[in-house]
Amino acid sequence: MPTDQQDKACVEMRMVDGVAVLTIRNPPVNAGSHAVRKGLADGLAEAARNGASGVVIIGDGRCFIAGSDLKEFDSKLEWPELPDVIRLVEDAPFPVVAAMHGVALGGGLELALGCDYRLAAPHTMVGLPEVGLGFVPGAGGTQRLPRLTGLARAIDLICAARRIPAGEALAIGLVDRVVEGDLLAGALAFLAEAARPKRAALALSPPTDDPAAVDAAADKALSRGKGRPNVAEVIRLIRRAAEADGRDALADERAVFQRLRVAEDATALRHLFFSERRAGVVDGLDMGLARAIGSVGVIGGGTMGQGIVRCFLAAGLPVILIERDEDSLANAVSAVRASLDAAVEKGRLAPDEAARRNAALTGATDFAALSGCDLAIEAVFEDMAVKRDVLGRLERVLAQDAMLATNTSYLDINAMAEGLAHKGRVAGLHFFSPADVMPLIEVVRANATDDATLATALKLARKLGKQPVVARVAEGFIGNRIYAAYRRRAELLVLDGATPQQVDRAATAFGFAMGPFAVSDMSGLDIAWAMRKRQAPTRDPAARYVTIPDTLCEMGRLGRKTKGGWYDYPEGKPVPSDQVADVIDKARQAAGIAPAEIEEDVIQRQLLAAIVNEAALLLAEGVAQRPSDVDVTLCNGYGFPRFRGGPLWWAAHQDRAVIAGDQARLAEAIGHGFAAGPVDKVLNDIVEERKG
């Protein structure tokens, strides 16, 4: 329970020309903790005692309020809860102005919505992210926001957990004024301009909406929300904002919030929320060692290289793209510029920003052009000899403190760095395709990677807007190693009797964005084929091996790009393939397997057993720092359903006897050479990690 001294330290009240200024000081992001709420309640009471003519609520530091303190959500909330504070604002005898800067999210925006007026600095971002955290706004967000913006727009904003800039917020009526210059001075001037009356958003009628537009927004949100219960509840509550008296709807909203904030989805998503923040932290690492990255070289202009270029350009960094010859360079640069033009045409990128990015991109065929770069990253063919040659050439032209990075998906970075004079500046930056869209980046720490390079990589990941996860060198690092085990189990399920479409349906029914065979077709079967061919000399001949994907590759069925992989694509959409069915039948006959019916639940649990077992193995080997990093990796890079918190969080909350049975069935299916990971220990560890 916070002490009174802690409460007062979080909110300072001072009088300025008869106006009470309540300044929130709860670094680093002014989270709306109990101490902040109590401080605001006390500050409003003190303002009334001082005869204030008005109140300005403003945040100290880098933002207004970045949201509620989620650490409090696992237990009973203490008085005053946020609705209590907002009620005090609405009942106050003076107008209250929220002066927002940085971000005003979740409970921060709900507090502002409860104020009489809302002002914002030009670069402020506002939004209600609660749906993305498994619950609903619980302090009037579903009732006050639609009364300002209209129901259809509110459904879109809240259900998509969208953050919008101050200019857009002003245009839709969410903000009353965008203040250039000193925000507090602007807020005080706003109050002084006229006798500002009290103006509760809850007393307003929503702007008129076309009922068809409201229904369309609801249908879109439900589809995007994949049937999660909180999405349906938010839509129902927003529709209630059309009622004349919002008090009953407020009570309804609060009851739903209290129920959902401790439900399975929200608990899992809070685990993921905290895990994502922890994943980019290495205990004992001095982030002050991080070097500034002002310019970047990218070697290789293929699909992945182009995505990496776009990613750096979007972060405001100038990029020099290196290709092997002028024709290849021209094609790669042209493709990047075409993608920027397409983004402008679709309204996703402003023309002036596209022009800036175009100007920041140059190309060359001579590595010497990279001599002034602070970072060079190779994205060339996945071949050890080729990559070693590239790193050697880079070392000869870059300054000694410049960082060298590889985007390898599988290869041994320790071996790749052999022969370099300065191995400490080499690390892996494993982007996921498309690199400018996918949020995950694996920061791979090789044996020789020094602390300055690691700190630089982590700082850079945040600058790029990426979710970093730190890995040690291993085949496939964290994500691809686990995914290889998942894919292998999926292929064995097909060999033993399931169809590719049954496996994919089971995966998507569990919540995966796509099934494993649809993913293979999208990324290309030749990628995993190259890995299997590389591993062939060391493969145990007694181990079970599925030849089906190799046969498909030999037939030229490499996925969507060849209009045939595990599925046929006659018109762009996947359909079951007779050719593939024939390949599967022949593989079963060759292995002496009589196909058996496999139920969907068994398919799901076996796919998950493979993931959990491989995660336990790599954690025991020290490839990942902590169990929650596995959950962050799978949710951000491999389409694992976020509402389940990640595979280890999910497994930790299943019956342990059932998990043990799944692991036993996995061991039987894999057969010779199966390695059992310390699953029970890892599941205990992730529960303890969350408690800590």
matplotlib code that plots the C-alpha trace (Angstrom):
import matplotlib.pyplot as plt

x = [0.0, 1.5, 2.3, 1.0, 4.5, 4.7, 1.3, 2.2, 5.6, 3.8, 1.5, 2.6, 0.0, 0.9, -1.2, -0.4, -2.6, -5.5, -5.3, -4.2, -1.5, -1.3, 1.9, 2.3, 5.7, 5.9, 9.0, 9.7, 6.3, 4.0, 2.1, -1.3, -0.5, -2.4, 0.0, -0.8, -4.6, -4.5, -2.3, -4.7, -7.7, -5.8, -4.7, -8.3, -9.4, -6.6, -7.4, -11.0, -9.8, -7.6, -10.5, -8.9, -10.7, -9.6, -7.2, -4.5, -3.4, 0.0, 2.7, 6.3, 9.1, 8.5, 4.8, 1.3, 0.4, 1.4, -1.3, -2.3, 0.2, -0.4, 1.4, -1.6, -4.0, -3.4, -5.0, -7.8, -7.4, -7.2, -9.4, -9.3, -9.7, -9.5, -13.3, -13.3, -10.7, -12.7, -15.9, -14.0, -12.9, -16.5, -17.9, -15.3, -16.7, -14.1, -13.1, -10.3, -7.9, -5.8, -2.5, -1.1, 2.4, 4.4, 1.8, -1.6, -2.6, -5.2, -6.0, -4.1, -6.5, -9.5, -8.5, -8.2, -11.6, -13.0, -11.6, -13.6, -11.0, -8.1, -5.1, -2.1, 1.5, 2.0, 3.7, 1.5, 0.1, -3.2, -5.0, -6.8, -4.7, -6.8, -8.2, -4.7, -4.1, -7.2, -9.7, -11.7, -11.3, -12.6, -12.8, -15.3, -13.3, -16.1, -18.6, -16.8, -14.7, -17.7, -19.6, -16.8, -15.9, -19.0, -19.6, -18.1, -14.8, -14.7, -15.1, -12.2, -9.9, -10.6, -10.9, -7.7, -5.9, -4.8, -2.5, -3.3, -1.3, -2.5, -3.5, -5.8, -7.2, -8.0, -9.7, -12.0, -12.9, -10.9, -8.6, -9.8, -6.5, -3.0, -0.6, 2.6, 5.4, 5.1, 2.3, 1.6, 1.6, -0.8, -3.1, -3.2, -3.8, -6.7, -8.4, -7.8, -9.3, -12.9, -15.0, -14.6, -17.7, -17.8, -18.3, -18.5, -18.1, -20.6, -23.3, -22.8, -24.7, -22.5, -22.2, -24.7, -23.5, -24.8, -26.0, -24.6, -21.1, -21.4, -22.3, -19.5, -17.0, -18.2, -18.0, -14.5, -13.4, -14.9, -13.1, -9.8, -10.3, -10.7, -13.6, -11.9, -14.6, -13.3, -13.7, -17.4, -17.8, -16.2, -18.5, -21.5, -20.4, -19.6, -23.1, -24.5, -22.9, -25.9, -28.1, -29.0, -27.8, -24.3, -24.2, -25.6, -23.3, -20.3, -21.2, -21.6, -18.2, -16.5, -18.0, -16.8, -13.4, -13.1, -14.1, -11.8, -8.7, -8.2, -9.4, -7.1, -6.5, -5.6, -3.3, -1.5, -1.2, 0.2, 2.8, 3.7, 3.7, 6.3, 8.2, 8.7, 10.2, 12.5, 13.6, 15.8, 17.6, 20.8, 21.6, 24.9, 25.2, 26.2, 24.0, 26.1, 28.7, 26.3, 27.8, 25.7, 24.7, 24.5, 24.8, 24.4, 25.7, 23.6, 25.2, 22.8, 19.8, 17.6, 14.1, 15.5, 18.1, 15.5, 13.4, 16.3, 17.1, 13.4, 13.6, 16.7, 15.3, 12.1, 14.2, 15.8, 19.2, 21.0, 21.8, 24.3, 23.3, 26.0, 25.4, 27.7, 27.2, 25.5, 22.5, 21.7, 22.2, 19.9, 17.2, 17.5, 17.4, 14.6, 12.6, 13.1, 12.0, 9.0, 7.9, 8.1, 6.0, 3.4, 3.2, 2.5, -0.2, -1.9, -1.8, 0.5, 3.4, 3.5, 5.1, 7.7, 8.7, 9.0, 11.2, 13.4, 13.9, 14.6, 17.3, 18.8, 19.4, 22.5, 24.0, 27.5, 29.3, 32.5, 32.8, 35.0, 31.8, 31.0, 34.2, 32.3, 29.4, 28.9, 27.3, 27.4, 25.0, 25.3, 22.1, 23.7, 23.1, 23.0, 26.4, 29.2, 32.0, 30.2, 29.4, 32.9, 34.2, 31.8, 32.8, 36.5, 36.0, 34.0, 36.7, 39.2, 37.2, 35.3, 36.7, 37.8, 34.9, 32.2, 29.8, 29.7, 26.4, 25.1, 21.5, 22.0, 19.1, 20.9, 24.7, 27.3, 28.4, 31.4, 32.7, 31.8, 33.9, 37.0, 40.0, 38.7, 41.1, 38.3, 35.8, 34.3, 32.4, 30.5, 27.0, 23.9, 20.9, 18.4, 15.5, 12.3, 10.7, 9.5, 12.1, 10.3, 7.0, 7.8, 8.5, 11.0, 14.8, 17.1, 20.2, 22.8, 25.7, 28.6, 31.3, 33.6, 30.9, 31.9, 29.6, 29.8, 28.6, 25.8, 24.6, 24.8, 22.7, 20.0, 19.8, 19.6, 16.8, 14.7, 15.5, 14.2, 11.0, 11.8, 11.3, 14.7, 15.4, 19.0, 20.2, 23.5, 24.9, 23.1, 21.5, 18.6, 19.2, 15.9, 13.1, 14.2, 15.4, 12.1, 10.2, 12.3, 11.1, 7.5, 7.7, 9.3, 6.5, 3.9, 5.6, 5.5, 1.9, 1.3, 3.4, 1.4, -2.0, -3.0, -3.3, -1.5, -4.8, -5.9, -2.6, -3.0, -6.6, -5.7, -2.9, -5.2, -8.0, -5.6, -4.9, -1.8, -1.9, -1.2, -0.6, 2.9, 2.4, 0.8, 3.8, 6.2, 4.5, 4.6, 8.3, 9.5, 10.2, 13.7, 14.8, 14.4, 15.5, 18.9, 19.2, 18.4, 20.9, 23.6, 22.8, 22.5, 26.2, 25.7, 22.1, 21.6, 20.5, 18.4, 16.3, 12.9, 13.1, 10.2, 11.2, 8.0, 9.2, 12.5, 10.4, 8.2, 11.3, 12.8, 9.6, 10.0, 7.1, 8.7, 5.6, 3.6, 6.4, 6.1, 2.3, 2.7, 4.1, 2.1, -0.9, -1.7, -2.3, -4.3, -5.8, -3.6, -5.5, -4.4, -6.3, -5.4, -3.1, -3.6, 0.1, 1.0, -1.5, 0.3, 3.7, 2.4, 0.9, 4.2, 6.2, 3.9, 4.2, 8.0, 8.1, 5.6, 3.1, -0.7, -2.2, -4.3, -7.0, -5.5, -7.9, -7.6, -6.9, -4.0, -2.5, -2.6, -1.1, 1.7, 2.6, 2.8, 4.7, 7.4, 7.7, 7.8, 10.3, 12.7, 12.4, 13.3, 16.4, 17.7, 17.1, 19.1, 21.9, 21.8, 20.7, 18.0, 18.4, 15.1, 11.9, 9.8, 12.2, 10.9, 7.3, 8.3, 10.1, 7.2, 4.5, 6.4, 8.0, 6.1, 2.4, 1.8, -1.5, -0.7, -3.8, -2.2, 0.9, 3.4, 4.0, 5.7, 3.1, 0.4, 2.0, 2.7, -1.0, -2.0, -2.4, 1.1, 0.0, -1.4, 1.8, 3.8, 1.5, 2.0, 5.8, 5.7, 3.6, 6.1, 9.0, 7.3, 6.5, 10.1, 11.6, 15.3, 17.4, 14.7, 16.1, 13.8, 14.1, 13.7, 10.1, 8.8, 11.7, 11.2, 7.5, 8.1, 10.8, 8.4, 5.8, 8.5, 9.8, 6.4, 6.1, 9.4]
y = [0.0, 3.4, 5.8, 9.4, 10.6, 8.5, 9.7, 13.4, 12.9, 11.8, 14.8, 18.4, 21.1, 24.8, 27.9, 30.1, 33.2, 31.6, 28.3, 25.1, 23.3, 19.5, 18.1, 14.3, 13.1, 9.3, 8.5, 7.1, 7.3, 8.7, 5.4, 5.9, 4.1, 4.3, 7.0, 9.1, 8.6, 9.5, 12.5, 13.8, 13.4, 15.2, 17.9, 18.5, 18.9, 21.3, 23.3, 23.7, 24.8, 27.4, 28.8, 27.9, 29.3, 26.3, 23.3, 22.2, 18.5, 18.1, 15.5, 16.0, 14.5, 12.8, 12.3, 12.9, 9.4, 6.3, 4.2, 2.5, 0.6, -2.9, -4.4, -3.5, -5.4, -8.8, -7.9, -5.7, -2.1, 0.4, 3.5, 5.9, 4.0, 5.9, 6.3, 7.9, 10.4, 11.3, 11.7, 14.2, 16.0, 16.1, 17.3, 20.0, 23.5, 24.7, 23.7, 21.1, 21.0, 18.1, 19.3, 16.3, 15.7, 12.7, 10.0, 9.8, 6.2, 4.0, 5.4, 8.5, 9.3, 8.2, 10.8, 13.4, 12.4, 13.0, 16.5, 19.4, 20.3, 18.5, 20.3, 18.6, 19.4, 18.9, 15.5, 13.9, 10.4, 9.3, 6.0, 3.3, 0.1, -2.0, -4.3, -5.3, -6.3, -8.5, -6.4, -3.2, 0.5, 0.7, 4.4, 5.6, 5.2, 3.4, 6.1, 9.4, 8.9, 8.0, 11.0, 13.1, 11.2, 9.2, 5.5, 4.1, 5.9, 4.9, 1.3, 1.5, 3.4, 1.3, -2.1, -1.7, -0.1, 2.6, 5.4, 8.6, 11.9, 15.2, 16.6, 13.7, 13.8, 17.5, 16.8, 14.2, 16.2, 14.3, 17.3, 20.9, 22.6, 21.7, 24.0, 25.2, 26.2, 26.0, 23.6, 24.9, 28.5, 27.5, 25.8, 28.7, 31.1, 28.8, 29.1, 32.9, 33.5, 33.2, 32.0, 28.4, 26.5, 22.9, 20.6, 16.9, 14.6, 12.2, 14.8, 15.1, 13.3, 11.4, 12.9, 11.4, 8.2, 6.2, 3.0, 1.0, 2.6, 1.6, -2.0, -2.1, -0.9, -3.5, -6.3, -5.3, -5.2, -8.5, -10.1, -8.5, -9.5, -13.2, -13.7, -12.6, -11.9, -8.4, -7.2, -8.1, -6.5, -3.2, -3.0, -3.6, -0.9, 1.6, 1.1, 2.0, 5.5, 6.4, 6.2, 9.6, 8.8, 7.3, 6.4, 2.9, 2.2, 3.4, 0.9, -1.8, -0.9, -1.0, -4.4, -5.9, -4.3, -5.8, -9.2, -9.3, -7.7, -10.9, -13.3, -15.7, -13.5, -10.4, -12.3, -13.9, -10.6, -8.8, -11.6, -10.8, -7.0, -7.3, -10.0, -7.8, -5.1, -7.5, -9.2, -6.3, -6.2, -8.1, -8.2, -6.4, -4.8, -1.2, 0.4, 3.5, 1.7, 1.8, 3.6, 6.0, 4.7, 7.5, 5.7, 2.1, -0.2, -3.1, -5.8, -7.7, -6.3, -9.4, -9.5, -9.6, -6.9, -4.6, -5.0, -4.2, -1.1, 0.1, -0.5, 1.7, 4.4, 4.5, 5.1, 8.1, 6.5, 7.0, 3.7, 2.6, -0.5, -2.8, -5.2, -7.4, -5.6, -2.5, -4.4, -6.1, -2.8, -0.9, -3.5, -3.5, 0.3, 0.5, -2.1, -0.1, 3.1, 1.4, 0.2, 3.8, 5.0, 2.3, 3.3, 6.9, 5.8, 3.8, 6.7, 4.9, 7.4, 11.1, 12.3, 14.4, 11.5, 9.3, 11.9, 12.1, 8.3, 8.2, 10.9, 8.9, 5.8, 5.4, 2.4, 1.1, -2.0, -1.2, -2.0, 1.1, 3.2, 2.0, 3.4, 6.0, 3.8, 3.1, -0.3, -2.7, -5.7, -8.5, -10.0, -12.2, -15.9, -18.2, -19.8, -19.8, -19.1, -16.2, -14.6, -15.0, -13.4, -10.4, -9.9, -10.0, -7.4, -5.2, -5.3, -4.0, -0.9, 0.1, 2.0, -0.3, 0.8, 0.3, -2.6, -5.7, -7.6, -10.7, -11.4, -15.1, -17.3, -20.5, -20.3, -20.3, -16.7, -17.8, -19.7, -16.8, -14.4, -16.6, -14.9, -11.3, -9.1, -7.5, -10.2, -8.3, -5.9, -8.8, -9.7, -11.1, -8.9, -11.5, -9.7, -11.5, -11.1, -8.6, -6.8, -3.5, -5.0, -7.9, -6.6, -9.2, -9.0, -11.6, -9.9, -12.8, -12.5, -14.5, -15.8, -12.8, -10.1, -7.3, -5.4, -2.2, -4.0, -5.8, -2.5, -0.8, -3.6, -3.4, 0.4, 0.2, -2.3, 0.1, 3.0, 0.8, 0.2, -3.5, -6.0, -7.3, -10.8, -11.7, -15.1, -17.1, -18.9, -22.1, -23.7, -21.4, -19.4, -19.3, -18.9, -21.0, -23.7, -24.0, -23.6, -26.4, -28.8, -27.6, -28.1, -31.6, -32.6, -31.3, -33.3, -36.5, -36.0, -36.0, -39.0, -40.8, -40.0, -36.4, -34.2, -30.9, -29.0, -30.8, -29.8, -26.2, -26.1, -27.4, -24.7, -21.8, -23.1, -22.9, -19.3, -19.4, -16.8, -19.5, -23.2, -24.6, -25.8, -22.5, -20.8, -23.0, -22.3, -18.5, -18.4, -21.0, -24.7, -24.3, -22.4, -25.4, -27.7, -25.9, -26.4, -30.1, -30.6, -28.9, -31.1, -34.3, -35.5, -35.4, -36.7, -40.0, -42.6, -44.3, -41.2, -40.9, -38.6, -37.3, -37.2, -35.5, -31.9, -32.9, -34.6, -31.6, -29.4, -31.9, -31.6, -27.8, -27.3, -24.5, -22.8, -19.8, -18.5, -21.6, -21.8, -25.1, -26.3, -28.2, -26.7, -25.7, -22.1, -22.0, -18.6, -17.4, -19.1, -22.5, -25.6, -29.3, -30.9, -34.3, -34.3, -33.8, -36.4, -38.9, -38.0, -38.4, -41.9, -43.0, -41.8, -43.7, -46.9, -46.6, -46.2, -49.0, -46.8, -47.4, -43.9, -43.4, -40.8, -38.1, -35.8, -32.1, -31.8, -34.3, -32.4, -29.2, -30.7, -32.5, -29.3, -27.5, -30.3, -30.0, -26.3, -26.6, -29.4, -27.6, -24.4, -26.3, -27.8, -24.5, -22.8, -25.6, -24.8, -21.1, -20.1, -17.9, -15.8, -16.6, -18.6, -15.5, -14.6, -17.7, -16.5, -13.0, -14.7, -17.0, -14.3, -11.6, -13.6, -16.8, -16.0, -17.7, -16.3, -13.4, -13.9, -17.2, -15.4, -17.6, -21.4, -21.6, -19.4, -21.5, -24.8, -23.6, -23.1, -26.5, -29.7, -30.9, -34.5, -33.7, -31.9, -34.9, -37.2, -34.9, -35.1, -38.9, -39.1, -36.7, -38.9, -42.0, -40.2, -38.9, -42.2, -42.8, -39.8, -37.9, -35.5, -34.7, -31.1, -30.2, -29.1, -29.2, -27.0, -24.5, -24.2, -23.6, -21.0, -19.0, -18.8, -17.7, -15.2, -13.5, -13.4, -11.6]
z = [0.0, -1.0, 1.8, 1.9, 1.2, -1.9, -3.0, -2.7, -4.4, -7.6, -8.1, -7.3, -6.9, -7.3, -8.0, -11.0, -11.4, -9.6, -11.6, -9.9, -11.9, -11.0, -12.3, -12.5, -11.6, -11.8, -14.0, -16.5, -18.2, -15.5, -15.2, -13.6, -10.4, -7.1, -6.0, -9.0, -8.6, -4.9, -5.7, -8.3, -5.9, -3.2, -5.7, -6.8, -3.2, -2.5, -5.6, -4.4, -0.9, -2.5, -4.6, -7.9, -11.0, -13.0, -13.0, -15.5, -15.3, -17.0, -17.0, -16.1, -18.2, -21.5, -21.5, -20.0, -18.8, -20.8, -19.3, -16.1, -13.9, -15.2, -12.2, -10.1, -12.4, -10.9, -7.6, -6.2, -7.1, -4.3, -3.9, -5.6, -8.8, -12.0, -12.4, -8.8, -9.9, -13.1, -11.1, -8.9, -12.1, -13.4, -10.1, -9.5, -9.4, -12.0, -15.5, -15.7, -18.7, -19.6, -21.2, -23.0, -24.5, -25.5, -25.2, -23.5, -23.6, -21.9, -18.5, -19.4, -22.3, -20.2, -17.6, -20.3, -21.7, -18.2, -18.2, -19.6, -22.3, -23.9, -25.3, -26.9, -28.0, -31.7, -31.6, -29.0, -29.6, -28.0, -27.9, -26.0, -26.2, -23.8, -26.5, -27.4, -23.7, -23.5, -21.7, -22.3, -21.4, -17.8, -16.9, -19.5, -22.7, -24.5, -23.4, -23.6, -26.7, -29.1, -27.8, -29.2, -32.4, -33.3, -32.9, -36.1, -35.6, -31.9, -32.8, -35.2, -32.8, -29.7, -31.3, -33.3, -30.3, -32.7, -31.6, -33.5, -33.6, -32.2, -35.6, -36.3, -32.8, -33.3, -36.7, -35.2, -32.1, -29.6, -28.9, -28.5, -29.5, -30.6, -28.7, -30.3, -28.0, -24.2, -23.3, -19.8, -20.9, -23.7, -21.3, -18.9, -21.8, -23.0, -19.6, -19.5, -23.0, -21.9, -19.0, -19.9, -18.6, -17.3, -20.3, -19.4, -22.5, -20.9, -21.2, -25.0, -27.7, -30.2, -33.7, -36.1, -37.7, -40.6, -39.0, -41.9, -41.2, -37.6, -38.5, -41.1, -38.5, -36.0, -38.6, -39.5, -35.9, -35.1, -38.0, -37.1, -33.5, -34.4, -32.1, -28.9, -26.2, -25.3, -28.8, -28.9, -25.5, -26.6, -29.6, -27.4, -24.9, -27.6, -29.1, -25.6, -26.0, -28.1, -24.9, -23.4, -19.9, -19.8, -16.1, -16.5, -19.4, -17.3, -14.6, -17.3, -18.7, -15.3, -14.5, -17.8, -17.2, -13.8, -15.0, -18.1, -16.5, -14.5, -17.2, -19.1, -22.2, -20.2, -17.8, -20.7, -22.6, -19.5, -19.3, -22.8, -22.2, -19.4, -21.2, -24.3, -22.2, -20.4, -23.6, -24.7, -21.4, -20.7, -17.0, -16.2, -19.6, -19.6, -22.2, -21.9, -24.1, -27.1, -30.1, -32.2, -35.6, -38.1, -41.5, -42.6, -45.4, -46.6, -48.7, -50.8, -52.6, -52.7, -51.1, -47.6, -48.3, -49.7, -46.6, -44.4, -46.5, -46.1, -42.4, -41.9, -44.2, -42.2, -39.0, -40.7, -41.4, -44.7, -46.4, -49.0, -50.8, -52.2, -55.0, -57.1, -60.4, -61.9, -63.2, -59.9, -58.1, -60.5, -60.0, -56.2, -55.9, -58.4, -56.4, -53.1, -54.8, -56.3, -52.9, -51.6, -54.5, -53.9, -50.2, -51.3, -53.7, -51.0, -48.6, -46.2, -46.7, -47.2, -50.4, -48.6, -46.4, -49.4, -51.1, -47.9, -47.9, -51.6, -51.2, -48.3, -50.4, -52.6, -54.2, -55.1, -56.3, -54.6, -50.8, -50.4, -50.6, -47.1, -45.5, -43.5, -42.3, -38.6, -39.4, -42.3, -42.4, -44.9, -46.4, -49.1, -50.0, -47.0, -47.6, -45.1, -47.6, -49.2, -45.9, -44.5, -47.6, -47.3, -43.6, -44.5, -47.2, -44.8, -42.1, -44.6, -45.5, -42.3, -39.3, -36.4, -34.2, -36.9, -36.3, -38.6, -38.6, -40.3, -41.1, -41.2, -40.2, -39.3, -39.8, -37.0, -36.5, -34.4, -37.5, -39.7, -37.8, -37.8, -39.3, -38.5, -36.6, -34.5, -33.8, -30.9, -33.2, -35.0, -34.0, -35.7, -36.5, -37.7, -39.3, -40.2, -43.7, -44.7, -42.6, -42.6, -41.4, -39.0, -35.5, -34.3, -34.5, -33.0, -31.7, -31.7, -29.4, -30.7, -28.3, -29.1, -29.4, -27.0, -24.7, -26.7, -29.9, -28.0, -26.4, -29.8, -31.4, -28.7, -28.9, -32.7, -32.5, -30.5, -32.9, -35.7, -33.7, -33.4, -30.6, -29.8, -28.3, -27.4, -28.5, -28.4, -31.4, -32.2, -35.3, -36.1, -32.9, -30.9, -33.5, -36.4, -34.2, -32.5, -35.8, -37.4, -34.6, -35.0, -38.8, -38.4, -36.1, -38.6, -41.4, -39.2, -38.5, -42.3, -42.8, -40.0, -41.4, -41.3, -44.4, -44.8, -44.7, -41.5, -39.8, -41.0, -39.8, -36.4, -36.1, -37.1, -34.9, -31.9, -32.9, -35.2, -37.9, -40.5, -40.5, -40.9, -44.5, -45.6, -44.1, -46.0, -49.2, -48.5, -47.5, -50.0, -49.5, -50.8, -47.7, -45.4, -48.2, -48.3, -44.5, -44.7, -47.5, -45.4, -42.4, -44.4, -43.9, -40.1, -39.9, -38.0, -40.6, -37.9, -37.2, -38.7, -41.7, -43.8, -47.5, -48.7, -48.7, -50.4, -53.2, -53.6, -54.1, -56.6, -58.5, -58.6, -56.2, -54.1, -52.9, -54.0, -56.2, -58.4, -58.0, -56.2, -53.0, -50.3, -52.0, -55.6, -56.4, -59.7, -59.0, -56.1, -53.3, -51.9, -52.8, -52.0, -54.5, -56.0, -56.8, -53.2, -52.1, -54.4, -53.0, -49.5, -50.3, -51.8, -48.9, -46.5, -48.6, -48.6, -44.9, -44.3, -42.6, -42.6, -42.2, -39.1, -38.3, -36.1, -34.2, -34.3, -30.5, -30.9, -33.8, -31.8, -28.7, -30.6, -32.5, -29.2, -27.5, -30.2, -29.6, -25.8, -25.8, -28.2, -26.1, -23.0, -24.8, -26.0, -22.6, -20.9, -23.4, -22.7, -26.2, -24.8, -21.7, -20.1, -20.8, -21.5, -24.4, -26.2, -25.8, -27.2, -30.1, -31.1, -30.7, -32.6, -35.3, -35.9, -35.6, -32.2, -30.8, -28.5, -26.4, -25.2, -23.9, -25.8, -25.9, -22.5, -20.7, -22.3, -21.3, -17.7, -17.3, -18.5, -16.4, -15.9, -16.3, -19.7, -20.7, -19.6, -21.7, -24.7, -24.3, -24.1, -27.3, -29.0, -27.9, -29.4, -32.7, -33.1, -32.1, -32.3, -31.4, -29.5, -26.9, -24.0, -22.7, -19.0, -19.7, -16.1, -14.8, -17.6, -17.0, -13.3, -14.2, -16.3, -13.6, -11.1, -13.6, -13.9, -10.1, -10.0]

ax = plt.figure().add_subplot(projection="3d")
ax.plot(x, y, z, "-o")
ax.set_aspect("equal")
plt.show()
